[in-house]
Amino acid sequence: MGPMEGIRVLDLSKYGPSRYCSMILGDLGAEVIVVEYLPVEMVRATLFNRL
């Protein structure tokens, strides 16, 4: 049981320092929810390959 137990953190970051901070908060017991960035090109390629 860490000092951040019961806290939820929403990680919307794209770069290293913010991800590192979220990792530390998770190590301290927080529940970290990570939303991954998906480039538009990947979305378009995936959608057009399914048609």
N, C-alpha and C positions, 0 to 999 in steps of 0.2 A: 504494500500500500504506500504509494508515493504522495508527495505534497500536492500534486495536481489531480489526484483521484477524483473522478466525478465531473471533470471539466472537459468540454468538447471543443476542439480546435478545428476550424475549417481552413485548409491550406489551399489557396488559389495561386500560389507563386509559380514562377517559371524558372527561376535561377537559383544557384547554389546557396547563398547565405540564408535565404528564407527557408529553403528545404532543411538546412542544417538546424535552424531554430525549431522547426516542427519536430525534427528527430529528437532533439533534446527534451522538448515538452512531452513527447511520447515516452521517453525514458523516465521522466519524472511521474508518469502515471496518467497523463491526459489521453483521452481518446482523440486521435488525429484522423480527420477525414480529408483525404487528398483528392482534389479534382485535377485530373491531368489535362494539359493543353494538347489539343489535336489540331495540327495544321489543316487549313482549308483544302490544300491540295490532296491530302490523304483522304479527307471526307469525300471529295468529288470523285477520286479514283475508285473508292469503295462503292459509292452509289452507282457509278456508270458500269462497273464490272458486274453488278447484280442484274442489270437490265438485259 
